Amino acid sequence: MKLDKKSYVDHMFSFIERVCKEIGPRPGTSENEFKAGQMVRKEYDKFCDQTIVESFTCRPGGFLGILNIIPVLQILSTILYLFFPLVSLVLTVLAVLCYVLEMNHLREFVDPLFRKGTSTNVYGKIKAKGKAKATVIAGAHHDSPVEFPIPIKWRTRSSKFITVILVTVGLVLIVYAAKILGEYFNLGYMNWMLFGFRFFDLLVIVPAVGAVLTLVLRYGLKSGTQTLGANDNLSGVAVTLGVAEYFSKNRPKNVDVWLISHGCEECMRGSKRFVDKHWQELEKKNTYTINFDTAGVGKLVIVSEEKMYTTKHSLEICKMLQESASKCHIKYPVKIEPFSMGGTDSAFYSKKGLKATSVIGLAEDGFPVIWHNREDKPDKIEKNNLYDMLKLSVQFVEDLEQLTTKQKK
């Protein structure tokens, strides 16, 4: 592996600066996101044998739209608790389904309620010199996020706050169920009194607290402030450009290299559309997928699991990447760890049974250094991080090439 550090780093960093300066924030399905995709396409055209732009439709408001829907459902359920507890139970169950299906399982449950838009996945292919025995996908995303005030201030405590909300909603369901059963079967505990009031009437405080917590989450998590997304995730896209440049000059013998920049990662739709369309082809090609996310700042970490998206990644590819990292002279050991808050494009690859993982940059507390933050600007990018990520990617492909060569023999 021979890398001219200055040349590659300058190329990667200049791309980040150019997109931020010439285009700016890039919300999913927006005109700016489309322009960024076209800029990526032009870069891939310089190095790839083939560049493809695939358009797809989605409703980007649905993913975070549950932050508007759930508080409304919880407020209504609280108001109706004293008079129609069964209706309250149904509303809260619906709120839980919104969260579980939309956030944990990415099922687009509430998406039909939101505006449809068009986005693009841009990918390029560099063919092996000979017959390919495997394919490596190096991926990222070119859309940019809105600011998340709570995670910026609370960092890892944000996931604990969400846990508190989930526990509270669980208690709400228990209260509703107990009241419904007590009234239907005329159970004795319905006559309990406290301070001159029926005990179960006073328990309205439980759903009320749940409603308040969901409102805090709504206004503390989702803001209208757009970010430049230099680290999240132009840093990852820039690394795919470095990988493309290197392998256009040093073509592997038996490994195809694909580069992809997904659209609409912030609503988790671009990678889903790509995987749904290509997963059978990728499975046949013995594909290894590595997505880079928020890797321009912080220590690089190989993601073994994305807990929010209930996804476990391939242990095989995680260990292979870690072995490759040990050869790259990175100043610290690259660890394999689960990721609790948020997720990456690799989630859909792994959900389809493909070998995939992500490499992200984290602070010492296990949270991204700069993520969903208005300060996510090019001057925050650590150029050594881009170089380390590029070295790791190149080393992984070269190690895989050696492995497939031995298997051939």
ABEGO torsion letter per residue (X at the ends): XBBBAAAAAAAAAAAAAAAAAAAEBBBBGBAAAAAAAAAAAAAAAAABABBBBBBBBBBAAAAAAAAAAAAAAAAAAAAAAAABAAAAAAAAAAAAAAAAAAAAAGAGAAAAABBBBBBBBBBBBBBBABBBABBBBBBBBABBBBBBAAAAAAEAAAAAAAAAAAAAAAAAAAAAAAAAAAAAAGBAAAABBBGGBBAAAAAAAAAAAAAAAAAAAAAAABBABBBAGAAOAAAAAAAAAAAAAAAAABBBAABBBBBBBBBGAAAGAAAAAAAAAAAAAAAAAGBBBBBBBGAABEBBBBBABBAAAGBBBBAAAAAAAAAAAAAAGBABBBBBBBBABEBBAAAAAAAAGBBBBBBBBBBAAGBBABBGBAABBAAABBAAAAAAAAAAAAAAAAAAAAAAAAAAX
